[in-house]
Amino acid sequence: MATSGDFSTSVEKLKKWLQANGARFPKVSINRYATEGRDLRTTGQLEKGEEAIFIPRKCIIAISDGKRCKAGKAIRKETTGWISNHTFLAIRILTEKFLGEKSFFYPWLQVLPTDYSVQGMPQYWNKEQREELEHTKTLGKSDGVLENIKEMWEKVKNVSVVKEAKWTLEEFKWARFTVLTRTFGCTEGGTAETMMVPLADMANHDFNRPTRWDYNDKKSGFTVRVVRAVGSNAMLTDTYGNKGNDSFLPVYGFCVESNNWNQARFAMPLANVYGLEIPNLRRLHVSKCAYDYNDGKHKYIDASCDTQASGSSRGGKELFSYTRAILLTANELQSLNMEGKSHLSPVSASNERKVLKLIEEVSTRALKRFSTTYEEDSEILKDEKRAPRYSWYRNAILARSGEKSTFIAYQNLAKIMIPLLQCGSVMKLKSHPEYKKLLQASKKENFSYHAVRYIENVVEPLLSSDKP
């Protein structure tokens, strides 16, 4: 394992390599913490709009580079079926790594993490650690990531170039996790591209990041600018996306202490509860990033507290769309044109009440499966001696409690909205005590904000219509 002195030496070599090849980062330094942690810090004041980092294209590895290299070409020629883009990037990284000092990218490779078990990735957790995530979406996603890596390895391990290099599954896993945790989705020459960018890849996550980045075709490089003034010796952060801890932990190995983007996985009936054949039922719960799986007993749908956003935006739109369909009566189905529909809007107050009730019941069953309650998890998190910051144990509690909080939000949504849907008119709705309470809290509290949006987009239109 490299010492802090070794790392400092490697950082200096990385900086010299980048600068020699046209990179600019005059007010940015690399900081190391813990065993494998690293981040970016400012060494001087950055003004709003100022360029903090510029990395030329020659220092970047992109998917297209992975596909064009010798190993990438061999994979495309000798395999059949789908090969993930991340696999081509991983293969290119392995190619460069095994070139050693002969690789142009050697100074960069020397500062990459060497051990992802130390990084906190749950794919490396033992049985006792995994038990802390029992019954969570987080564990399912973690296992899914590892399964995909193994699946891709089975497809490429017998490719001539790969066999000749004598790479192992463990080495491929290292490369895939390196890619998974440090890529940028950009556009190069009008074409979507995924890039690995040295230096910029060390920025840690912050929802309220001060930076914005893109690939600049005119400059032939990757630029990072600040959108507000940043003082000296401040952490220079990026956002890894509007994700919940259910995604942060299995993909990056960390959790955020306060996260409003947490999703839970809802186990829904496979078909209409009245035995009706619903056209396009499968399409009603699918979005770009929605989870699509059934085990022969349930259809699993991921959703956050935001009922109006789609799954690709970590919302609950697909959950409601699908549940409305499986609760349609014969009369309701007859009155609808379901052909070609990919989303089912609110049908009637009666249907919506049943939807809320079923989601509440599913949430209650899910919560009962856990060995601890949300309140017990909250108490554990208060004790930082028992659950130290950044520890695997604390991350496990943050991830599972985040999922529980989402189930609880849907329980509460049902308890509030079912009576509101029985008001009969918008006038009665707006005089209801719960409505007034939500309205007052909506600017301060996440649940109330989303609840008010649900009222505006679902409850009020249904009460204004002739649909009881």
Secondary structure, 3 states (H helix, E strand, C coil): CCCHHHHHHHHHHHHHHHHHCCCECCCEEEEEECCCEEEEEECCCECCCCEEEEEEHHHCEEHHHHHHCHHHHHHHHHCCCCCCHHHHHHHHHHHHHHHHHHCCCHHHHCCCCCCCCCCCCHHHCCHHHHHCCCCCHHHHHHHHHHHHHHHHHHHHCCCHHHHHHCCCHHHHHHHHHHHHCCCEEEEECCEEEEEECCCHHHCCECCCCCEEEEEECCCCEEEEEECCCECCCCECCECCCCCCHHHHHHHHCCCCCCCCCCCEEEEECCCCCCCCCCCCHHHHHCCCCCCCEECCCCEEEEECCCCCCCHHHCCCHHHHHHHHHHCCCHHHHHCCCCCCCCCCCCCCHHHHHHHHHHHHHHHHHHHHHCCCCHHHHHHHHHCCCCCCCCCHHHHHHHHHHHHHHHHHHHHHHHHHHHHHCCCCCHHHHHCCHHHHHHHHHCCCCHHHHHHHHHHHHHHHHHHHCCCC
